[in-house]
Amino acid sequence: MKKLLILMVLVGLTVSGNALAAAVPADARAGTHSVQPAAVTELTILWAKWPPADALQSLAARYTEETGIKVSVIQEPWDIFPQTFFAEMEGQGTAYDMVVGESMWLGKGAQAGYYLDLTDWLTDQGIAASLVPSTLASFAEYPAGSGKYWAYPLSGNLFGYAYRRDLLEDPKKISSFARKHDYPLGVPENFDQLKEIVEFLTKPMDGIMGIGLYTAMDYQSLTPGIITAGFQSVFFSFGADWHDAEGNIIGVTNTPAAAEAAQYYQDLYRCCTALGAADADYETVLTTYSKGLIALGMLNFGFAPLFRDPALNPYADVTGFFANPRGADGNRYAVLGGQGISVVSFISPERQAAALDFLRWLAQDDVQAEWAALTGSTCNKNVVESEEFLSASPLNAAYAESLDHIKDFWNVPQYAELLAIAQKQLHNFVIERTDPAQKVVDNIAEFQSRILQEAGTQ
């Protein structure tokens, strides 16, 4: 069923609008090389199998029309995508010219020499200045604050919520809610309101629950991991973090605020999720939502086309979107699940130059406007700030609002080991209700700190 849903959307994605005219310079710079890429007639990009990858293939067809260079987006299932890429890189392979890698891969990709250093190129071409600064820092920079860039920020897949407007805007529900609360029923402004609204909308006797949460243990090697992604939406906004500026974990990851966030997430799961929500991933939440079993659903914005497609979601016309609410101190953070597109360092200078020509074309404002129309997840500053983008979809305003508040998991080379700890501890706590919340965050802090100590980074 999940594969069918994705396939239906992939088949339906098309590029709309007028043909794009993009002048591609004859030469490109890759490090210290300056070569003519004319001899390169095809390029390959590796990505996971999902709607944005198909959108990139559609957009790349425009580039082929203009240049004669064929661009193939090789799509691997999410569960083998990382292994496919890293196995190729460990052998210094050249099967792929570019990869749309997860943000958490930046550390490993940079330190292991898998990615071409794009710092000077992004700056000299003026491309860095065209990007929303937070996306450049989150999807391209390593180490943090270094000003060293290893990718072009492509897909800013942030995390927010989808909701049934017909329920939150129902006059009877509005009136009933007003008798119990001193604020109106609607899009929640903070997490206290989110919990109260979700509890209010939970009506088991009517066959509907309040919210669909991410709880799955799948994709443990990806960032940020399903249940970890969902939890981070609460974790960061509650004032917690995975580490401080010096990389310390103990006393940061296991603060009272972190324990409070864990307890909040468990409480939401216990009170207000639908039957079978113990292993819910992106598509599970969509399926539950489309069956009318939940009123709100956590959402990776990269999957928003699925929610907006009436063929997949009967409630598409009454579906709204909103950004992550604020924590008790007024702070708001949006979890990112986005990707930058990197050039593989092992390919020849000629192929590197050709890859950079493609990225230069892709970074143009009008091309990014087309990308935004397909995915809603551009990182181009001019497009995101345009009235055309903001008014095109209710999703776009929530996305743009989130960009100034993005926050991420670790992006060090040991990220996969750190993520596995968080995934296991959080899943056991939220679903199986094992140790107290404080003990859970203590465990995460202790185990993650040990991993970095053994790696010699603490």
C-alpha positions in Angstrom: 0.0 0.0 0.0 2.8 2.4 0.9 4.6 1.7 -2.3 1.4 2.3 -4.3 0.8 5.6 -2.6 4.3 6.9 -3.5 4.1 5.5 -7.0 0.8 7.3 -7.7 2.4 10.6 -6.7 5.6 10.0 -8.6 3.7 9.3 -11.8 1.6 12.4 -11.3 4.4 14.9 -10.8 5.0 17.2 -13.8 6.8 20.4 -14.4 4.5 23.3 -15.1 5.0 26.7 -16.4 6.9 28.2 -19.4 10.1 26.8 -20.6 13.1 28.0 -18.7 15.9 29.8 -20.4 19.2 29.4 -18.6 22.6 30.3 -20.0 25.1 27.8 -18.8 28.7 29.1 -18.9 31.2 27.1 -20.9 33.5 26.5 -18.1 33.3 25.7 -14.4 35.7 25.5 -11.5 36.2 22.5 -9.4 38.8 23.3 -6.7 41.8 24.5 -8.6 40.7 22.9 -11.9 39.4 24.9 -14.9 38.3 22.6 -17.7 35.8 22.4 -20.5 32.9 20.0 -19.6 31.7 19.7 -23.2 32.9 16.1 -23.5 30.6 15.0 -20.7 27.3 13.9 -22.1 25.6 12.4 -19.0 25.5 12.9 -15.3 24.1 10.7 -12.4 22.6 11.8 -9.1 21.9 9.4 -6.3 18.9 10.1 -4.0 16.3 8.2 -2.1 13.1 7.0 -3.7 10.4 9.6 -2.9 8.4 12.4 -4.7 11.2 15.1 -4.5 13.6 12.8 -6.3 11.1 12.3 -9.1 10.6 16.0 -9.2 14.3 16.6 -9.6 14.3 14.1 -12.5 11.5 16.1 -14.2 13.3 19.4 -13.7 16.6 17.9 -15.0 14.8 17.1 -18.2 14.8 20.8 -18.9 18.5 21.0 -18.4 18.9 18.1 -20.9 16.8 20.1 -23.4 19.0 23.1 -23.1 22.4 21.5 -23.0 22.1 18.0 -24.4 23.6 16.6 -21.2 21.4 13.8 -19.9 20.9 13.8 -16.1 19.7 10.6 -14.4 18.4 10.6 -10.8 19.1 7.2 -9.5 16.6 6.4 -6.7 17.2 3.9 -4.0 14.7 2.8 -1.3 15.1 4.8 1.9 16.3 1.7 3.9 19.2 1.0 1.5 20.0 4.5 0.3 22.7 5.3 2.9 24.3 1.9 2.5 24.4 2.2 -1.3 26.1 5.5 -1.1 28.6 4.9 1.6 29.6 1.5 0.2 30.4 3.2 -3.1 32.4 5.9 -1.4 34.4 3.6 0.8 35.6 2.0 -2.4 36.3 5.5 -3.9 33.7 4.6 -6.6 32.6 6.8 -9.4 29.2 5.4 -10.2 27.6 8.7 -9.1 28.6 12.2 -9.9 26.4 13.8 -7.2 24.4 12.7 -4.2 21.5 14.4 -2.5 22.8 13.5 0.9 21.2 13.9 4.3 22.3 16.9 6.3 23.8 14.5 9.0 26.1 13.1 6.4 28.1 16.3 6.1 30.6 15.4 8.8 31.4 12.0 7.4 31.3 13.2 3.8 33.7 16.0 4.5 36.1 14.3 6.8 36.3 11.1 4.8 36.9 13.1 1.6 33.8 11.9 -0.2 32.5 15.4 -1.0 34.1 18.1 -3.1 34.8 21.3 -1.2 32.3 23.9 -2.7 33.2 26.8 -0.4 34.9 29.0 -3.0 32.7 28.0 -5.8 29.4 28.8 -3.9 30.8 32.1 -2.9 32.5 33.2 -6.1 29.4 32.3 -8.2 27.2 34.3 -5.9 25.1 31.3 -5.1 25.8 31.4 -1.4 24.2 34.8 -1.2 21.1 33.6 -3.0 20.3 31.1 -0.2 18.4 31.5 3.0 21.3 31.7 5.5 19.9 29.1 7.8 19.7 26.5 5.0 23.3 27.2 4.0 24.4 26.6 7.6 22.2 23.5 8.0 22.5 21.7 4.7 26.0 22.7 3.5 28.3 23.8 6.3 30.7 21.6 8.3 32.0 22.1 10.9 29.4 24.4 12.3 30.4 28.0 12.0 33.4 27.2 9.9 32.2 28.8 6.6 33.2 25.6 4.8 30.5 24.3 2.4 30.1 20.8 1.0 26.7 20.9 -0.7 24.2 23.1 -2.5 21.1 23.2 -0.2 18.4 21.7 -2.3 15.5 20.2 -0.4 14.6 22.0 2.8 12.3 19.4 4.2 11.2 20.7 7.6 8.8 19.2 10.0 5.4 20.7 10.9 1.8 19.6 11.0 -1.1 18.9 8.7 -4.6 19.3 10.1 -8.3 19.0 9.2 -9.6 22.5 8.8 -13.2 21.2 8.7 -12.8 20.0 12.3 -10.9 23.0 13.7 -13.3 25.4 12.0 -16.5 23.6 12.8 -18.8 26.1 14.6 -20.1 23.5 17.1 -16.6 22.5 18.0 -15.5 26.1 18.3 -18.4 26.8 20.7 -17.8 23.7 22.8 -14.1 24.4 23.0 -14.7 28.0 24.1 -16.7 26.8 27.1 -13.6 25.1 28.4 -10.7 27.3 27.3 -9.7 31.0 27.3 -8.4 30.9 23.7 -10.1 29.9 20.4 -10.0 26.6 18.8 -7.6 26.8 15.8 -4.0 26.4 15.0 -2.1 26.1 18.3 0.4 28.8 19.2 2.3 26.7 21.8 2.6 23.1 23.0 0.2 23.6 25.9 -2.5 24.5 23.3 -1.5 21.7 21.0 -2.0 19.1 23.7 -5.4 20.6 24.8 -6.6 20.9 21.2 -5.5 17.3 20.4 -7.2 16.0 23.6 -10.4 17.9 22.7 -10.5 16.4 19.2 -9.8 12.8 20.5 -13.2 11.1 20.2 -12.7 7.3 20.3 -16.4 6.6 20.2 -16.6 8.6 17.0 -13.7 6.7 15.5 -11.3 9.7 15.5 -8.2 10.4 17.5 -6.4 13.7 17.9 -2.9 13.3 16.4 -0.6 11.1 14.4 2.9 11.0 15.8 6.1 9.7 14.3 7.1 6.7 16.3 8.9 4.3 13.9 12.3 2.7 14.4 12.8 2.5 10.6 15.6 4.3 8.7 17.9 4.3 11.7 20.9 5.2 9.6 19.1 8.3 8.2 18.7 11.7 9.7 17.0 12.4 11.8 15.3 9.0 12.3 11.5 8.8 12.5 10.8 8.8 16.2 13.8 11.1 16.9 12.4 13.5 14.3 9.0 13.7 15.9 10.5 14.0 19.4 12.9 16.7 18.4 9.9 18.9 17.4 9.1 19.0 21.1 12.7 18.6 22.5 14.2 21.7 20.9 11.2 23.9 21.6 11.2 22.9 25.2 14.7 24.4 25.5 16.6 21.1 25.3 19.5 20.3 23.0 21.8 17.4 22.1 25.0 19.3 22.9 26.3 22.8 23.8 28.6 24.9 21.7 31.6 23.0 22.9 30.1 19.6 22.1 29.3 18.6 25.7 26.4 16.2 26.2 26.2 15.5 29.9 24.2 18.2 31.5 22.7 19.3 28.2 20.9 16.3 26.7 19.6 15.2 30.1 18.3 18.5 31.6 14.8 18.6 33.2 13.6 20.3 30.1 14.6 17.3 28.1 12.9 14.9 30.5 9.8 17.1 30.3 9.8 16.9 26.5 10.1 13.1 26.6 7.2 12.9 29.0 5.1 15.2 26.9 5.7 13.1 23.8 4.7 9.9 25.7 1.6 11.6 27.0 0.5 12.6 23.5 1.0 9.0 22.3 -0.9 7.5 25.2 -3.9 9.8 25.1 -4.4 10.7 21.5 -3.0 8.5 18.8 -4.8 5.9 16.7 -4.6 2.1 17.1 -1.5 0.8 15.5 0.5 4.0 16.0 3.4 2.2 17.7 5.5 2.1 14.5 4.2 5.0 12.6 6.4 6.5 9.8 5.7 9.2 7.3 3.3 7.1 5.1 1.6 5.6 8.1 0.5 9.0 9.3 -0.7 9.9 5.8 -2.8 6.7 5.6 -4.3 7.2 9.1 -5.1 10.8 8.2 -6.6 10.0 4.8 -8.9 7.4 6.4 -10.3 10.1 8.7 -8.8 8.5 11.9 -6.8 11.5 13.1 -7.5 15.2 13.2 -3.8 16.3 13.1 -0.7 14.6 11.8 3.0 15.3 12.1 4.4 16.1 8.7 7.7 16.0 6.9 7.0 18.8 4.4 8.7 16.7 1.7 5.7 14.4 1.9 3.2 17.3 1.6 2.3 16.5 -2.0 0.8 13.3 -0.8 -1.5 15.2 1.6 -2.5 17.6 -1.1 -3.4 15.0 -3.6 -7.2 14.2 -3.6 -6.5 10.8 -5.1 -4.6 9.8 -2.0 -6.2 12.0 0.6 -10.0 12.5 0.5 -9.5 15.5 2.9 -7.0 17.3 0.7 -9.3 20.2 0.1 -9.8 20.8 3.8 -6.2 20.1 4.8 -4.2 23.0 6.3 -0.6 23.2 7.5 1.1 24.9 10.3 4.7 25.3 11.7 5.9 23.8 14.9 4.4 25.6 17.9 6.3 27.6 20.5 7.7 26.2 23.8 6.8 27.6 27.2 9.6 30.2 26.9 8.3 31.4 23.6 11.0 29.8 21.5 10.2 27.9 18.4 12.3 25.4 16.5 11.6 23.5 13.3 13.3 20.1 12.9 14.9 19.7 9.6 15.1 16.7 7.4 16.5 18.4 4.4 19.3 17.6 2.0 22.0 19.3 0.1 23.3 18.1 -3.3 27.1 17.3 -3.1 29.6 16.6 -5.8 31.5 13.3 -5.4 35.3 14.0 -5.0 36.4 10.8 -6.8 35.0 11.6 -10.2 37.3 13.2 -12.8 37.9 17.0 -13.0 35.9 17.0 -16.2 32.9 15.4 -14.6 33.2 17.7 -11.5 33.1 20.7 -13.8 30.0 19.3 -15.6 28.3 18.6 -12.2 29.0 22.2 -11.1 27.6 23.5 -14.4 24.4 21.6 -13.6 24.3 23.0 -10.0 24.9 26.5 -11.3 21.9 26.1 -13.6 19.8 24.5 -10.8 20.6 27.5 -8.5 19.1 30.1 -10.7 16.1 31.9 -9.4 13.7 30.9 -12.2 14.7 27.3 -12.0 14.3 27.3 -8.2 10.9 28.8 -8.7 10.0 25.7 -10.8 11.5 23.5 -8.1 9.4 25.3 -5.5 6.3 24.7 -7.6 7.0 21.0 -7.6 8.1 20.5 -4.0 7.5 23.6 -1.9 11.0 23.1 -0.4 13.4 25.5 -2.1 16.2 27.1 -0.2 16.4 30.1 -2.6 15.9 33.3 -0.6 14.3 35.3 -3.5 11.8 32.6 -4.2 10.9 31.9 -0.5 10.3 35.6 0.1 8.2 36.2 -3.0 4.5 36.8 -2.8 3.9 34.3 -5.5 5.5 31.5 -3.5 3.8 32.5 -0.2 0.3 32.6 -1.7 0.6 29.6 -4.0 -0.2 27.1 -1.2 -1.1 27.0 2.5 1.9 24.8 2.9 4.4 27.4 1.6 3.6 30.0 4.4 4.2 27.4 7.1 7.4 26.3 5.3 8.7 29.9 5.0 7.8 30.6 8.7 9.8 27.6 9.7 13.0 28.4 7.9 14.2 31.0 10.5 13.9 28.4 13.3 15.5 25.2 12.0 17.6 23.0 14.2 19.3 19.7 13.6 20.6 16.5 15.1 24.4 15.8 15.2 26.2 15.9 11.8 29.5 14.4 13.0 30.9 11.3 11.4 29.5 9.2 14.4 26.0 10.5 13.8 24.6 7.0 12.9 25.7 5.5 16.2 24.4 8.6 18.1 21.1 8.3 16.3 20.7 4.6 17.1 20.9 5.4 20.8 18.2 8.0 20.6 16.0 5.9 18.4 16.1 2.9 20.8 15.8 4.8 24.0 12.9 7.0 22.8 11.0 4.1 21.2 11.3 2.0 24.4 10.1 4.9 26.5 7.3 6.3 24.4 5.8 2.9 23.3 6.8 0.4 26.0 6.7 2.9 28.9 9.9 1.6 30.5 12.0 3.9 32.7 11.0 7.4 34.0 11.6 10.2 31.5 14.6 11.5 33.4 16.3 8.1 33.4 15.7 7.9 29.6 17.4 11.2 28.8 20.2 10.3 31.3 20.8 7.1 29.4 20.9 8.9 26.1 23.4 11.4 27.4 25.6 8.8 28.9 25.7 6.4 25.9 26.1 9.2 23.4 28.9 10.8 25.4 30.6 7.5 25.6 30.5 7.1 21.8 32.2 10.4 21.2 34.8 9.8 24.0 35.7 6.5 22.3 36.0 8.4 19.0 38.3 10.9 20.7 36.1 13.9 20.0 35.3 14.6 23.7 
